[in-house]
Amino acid sequence: MHDILAGDPIGRSLLGLQGESARVPSHMRGPTEYDAIATRYAAGVDERPWNALYERPATLALLPELAGLDVLDAGCGHGWYAEYFLDHGARVTGIDRSERMVDIARQRLGKRARLIHGDMSDLQLLGDASFDLIVSPLVIHYIENLRQMFAEWARVLRPNRTIVFSTHNPARTATVVERGTLFPTLVEEAWPWLNQKMRYYQRSLRDITEPLTKAGFAIERIDEPTPSEALRQKDPKGFERLTKLPAFIFVRAHKP
């Protein structure tokens, strides 16, 4: 599930999370499940300028050489990244909690990759020190317990190897949560291109980096990329927004 923001947020503060768990109001049952929107999402996301011309180039720029690596695509969605990794010589395992997304990825990739319907914060099916690289673009804001997730990533990653992930920029909190908040907050936001209200966790930088380093990772880089000229040509209004407030942060870290 590799998401992309669209339209102005309608989000209001719905729930402040204290610690690692949450009591979700009766009308909200946690972050959005993608099964119901998987077909629409897969049909449209590759043409979205903020995906094709902003998020993906920034993620790919942080990757090592892929040939010969064992790669875990954590939150593999419809398989765009998995296909890229395979085409560049990697061996790929993808995992996604949306069964429908995994089905779409299988249609795209055939038997070239191992694809698993499961939770990327609970990797019991995967052995210790199994991967050279974990990549998770725009997925971790759907995960409630980052401490557990990063601990599992550390377990399955080989020593001296790399993780790369992206998520919503913590600086956006004040734009989607009334008055802002320091604590992880479940928010709801309208995405017109999907005709869908999406729910995800908006977090401070602290609530991303602390569980990451507690799992033993050393942060190498945190990027807020400059939008490209190609994006300016395709989406001038989006380009202008991104030059004022980057939508995402991109993180590269390694396991010593």
N, C-alpha and C positions, 0 to 999 in steps of 0.2 A: 504494500500500500504506500505509494509515493504520492503525497498529496500536493496540492498547490492552492494558494489563497486566491480568491477571486471576489471582486466587489468590495464595498465598504462593510466593515463589521457591524453586525447588529448585536454582537456579544455583550452580555452583561455578566457580572460576577454571579456565578451559580453556586459555587461551593469552594470554600477554602479547605485544603487538605492539611491536617495536622499529622505529621509523621508519615508513615508508609501506607496507611489505609484511609478509606473514605466512607462516609455514610451518604449515599447519593439520594437526593430527593426522589419521591415516588414517580414524578413525571420524567426523571432522567435516570438512565441506567448505565452510566459510564460513557466512555467515548464511543464514537460512531462505529458500528459494525459495517463492514464493506460489502457483505454478501448481496444486499438489496440493490446496491448501486454499482456493483463490479462491472457489469456489461457496459453501462453508460460511461463509467470512468475510463475503462480500457479503450473505448472507441474514440474518446476525445482528448485524453491527456497528452498524447504525443504531439499534438498540434498547439498546445498551450504555450505561449511565448515564455512565460516565467519558468516553465519546465525545460523546454527545448533550448532556450537561449540564455538562461540565468542559472537555474539550479543544477542542471546536468553538467554544463561546462565547469562550474565551480567544484562540484564533487569529483569529476574526472581529473581535474588538475591536482588533486591531493593524493591520487593513487600512485603506488609504485608500479614498476613493470609487472605485467600480469602473467606473462608466459610461464607456465609450469607451476603456478601457485594453486593451492587449495583455498577457494574463496567461499565464504558464507555470505549470501545475500539475505540479510535479516530484515524481513518485511518485503518479500520479493515482488509483491503485487502481480502485475500482468506480465512480468518477465523482461522488461526493456533492459534493465541493468544486467541481468543474468545473461541475456543474449550478447551484450557488449563484452562481458567478461569471457564468455566462451569463444567469441570471434577473435579475441586477443590472446588465446592460448591457455586460459585458466581452466581448472576443473571446478565445477560449481555445484554447491548445494544451496537451495533456496527454501526459506520457510516463511509461511504467512498464516495468520489465524483466520483469514477468510478462505473458506473452502472453494468458493466460486472463483476467487482470484487465482488460486492454485490451479484450478481446472483450466482457466484461460492461459496461464503460463505454460501448462503442459501442451496445450494446443499450439502454442507458439514455438516451443522448444523441442517437442517430441521427447526422445530419450537421451538428449544431449546432457541434461542436468538431472540431479536428484532433487525432487521437489517434495516438500513435506507440509502437510496441513498441521500447524501447531503454533505454539506461543514462543516467540523469540526471547522471552525472559525465562523460559523453562525448557532447556535443551536436553532433556533426559535421553533422547534418542541419539545424541551425538557424543562421541568419546572425548576424553581429555586430550588436549593438545592436538586437535584434528585439523586446524586451519592456520594458514599463513596470513589471511586477511579477512576482516569482517567489514562489510559495507552496509550502511543502513540510512538511506536518504529519506528524510522527511517522514519518519515513522515513530521515533521515540516519544513524541507528544501524545501518542495513543496508549502509552504504557504507564500504568499507575506506579509501579514499584521499580524505579530506576536502579536502586541499590541491588536488588535481586538480578535484574537484567545484566548490569555491568559485571556482577560476580560470575554469572554464567558465561558471558563473553570471555572473561579472563580465564575461566576453566578450559574452554574449548580452543583457545588461541595458543599457538606455540610461543615459546619465549622469543623475545627480540622481534616480534612481529607487530602488525599495524591494524588499527581500526580507523575507519573514516565514517562519520555520520553528520547529518544536518538536521536542524529543527527550527521551529519558529524563533525569531530573534527575541530574546528577553526584553529588549527595549520596546517591543510592541505591547507589553502588558497594559500600559496606561491607555492604549487605544482600543483594547478589547475588553478590559475589565474596568468598571467604573471606579475612578480614583486610584486605580492601580493596586497592586498587592505584592508583598514580598513572598507570600506562600504559594505553592502550586494550587492552581484554581481550574476547575472544570468550566469551560466556557462553551457557548454556542454561537455559531457564526453562519450567516447565509452565504452560500456559494452559488451565485446565479447560473454559472455555466453548467452546474449539475442540477439546478433547481432543487437544492437540498440544504437543510440546516445541518451543519457539521459540529460535532462535539469533540473537544480535545483538551489536553492539559496545557495551560500556559504557565511557564516556570521562570523564575529568576535565574540568572547565570549561576548563582551559588548552588541552586538545587539541581543543576546539571553537572557542574564540575566536582562538587563534593562527593557524590556517590561514584563518579568516575575515578577519582584519585583514591578513594577508599578501597576500590576494587583492585588497586595496584597499578593503574595505568599512569603513565607519564604523558602529560599534554605537550605536544610539539607545536601545535598551531591552532589558532582560532581565527577564522576568516569572515569578513563581511565584504563580499566581492563588489567591485565596481561594475554596474551594468554595462553591457557591451553596445557598440554601435549597431550591431545587428538587431539587438533588442529595441534600440531607439527607433529604427526604421519600421519594425513590426508593430510596436506598441508604444507610441510616444508618451501617452499618459502614464503607462506603467513605468516606463523609464524614468519619468520625472518623479514619480513616487519613490522609486528605489534609490534615487540619488539623495533623497531627503531622509529616508528611513529604510535601511536594508531589511528585507522581509525575513531573512534566514541567517543563521550562523552555521559555519562549516568547521568541523573539529577533526583534527588528526591527532591520534595518540598511539603510544606503543606500550607493550607489556615487556618490562625489562627482563 
